[in-house]
Amino acid sequence: MATWGELLAKIKSLQTQGRKDAFDIVRREALADLASYTGRNVILYASAHLQKPSIPPEGLSITNEDIEGFMEVVYGLSGSKLDLIIHSPGGRAEATEAIVKYLRSVFKDIRIIVPHEAMSAATMLACAGDKILMGLHSYLGPIDPQFRLSTSLGPQSVPAQAILDQFERAKQECTQDRANLAVWVPSLQQYGPALLQQCENALNLSKTLVEEWLSRWMFRKSKKRKEYSKQVSDTLANHKELLTHGRPLNISFLKSMHMKVYALEDDIKLQDKVLTVYHATMHTFGATPAAKIFENQNGRAYIKQFRAVVVPQPQQMRAPTQPRQPRPTTPPEQAQPN
């Protein structure tokens, strides 16, 4: 494996040779090397959410636009086996469903590789694989849906289950003593009339999709596939048990639910090649405008970039020390073109 420092030294060496695409060269060599070792197609799907947290969520998360990136990097690939490397904070369940349907229409054997983290809807995507490879340091996350709400403290992501639980608690306390209405009304007024049903629908969608995908692929050969699939989907969506949407769920936790999860450390060469791809990708995010990368082993890529827009601040006006003189006017016939 090329270490973090070795990769950086290689990138700098290429840059001194005048190669403006140094980051791309190093990352694509790593992807090609991984595919050569496994004999499988490789697609990298990674987000700069750790390096660029100031980018709006829609620029980093799983969105409907992502299907375009996958179409680009699937084009030209042959064979039915795919290694999908995921590094993502998650996003929309509906967009994830579209991605799964598309990839499964092309590949019959999909192996998910998680070098660091695949959270929320990215965990859902991982559950659509036949198996998952991850490091002992890697993790997935809960799949309970979140709602972006405007609160008195500003916009906040609130778990759907927490909203349902809060309404149920308010209902019980106000039934016991109507005086509690004065306490609950200000808090509940921020929610729209359809929010409860939306929360239930979103929660059911996440659980239904994951249960269906696990039963269809990861647990398809198990006599207990329905039981295992339901156990996993219920557990991953259980906000009451997991307590926070950002909870890291490691390989031991996932294996305890009978999931087909295997440690990258079981194959040191494979681990080295996966981590080389990951480190090269992190270098790209850290030093270029790239915010999201879709790329295959042949160098075909769809890279979404983000450049910060600097808004000039208004200059402080100073009181003139003397009356301003009128500027001379240039006659029209003497005006110069811009």
Order of alpha helices (4+ residues) and beta strands (2+ residues): alpha-alpha-beta-alpha-beta-alpha-beta-beta-alpha-beta-beta-beta-beta-alpha-alpha-alpha-alpha-alpha-alpha-beta-alpha-beta-beta
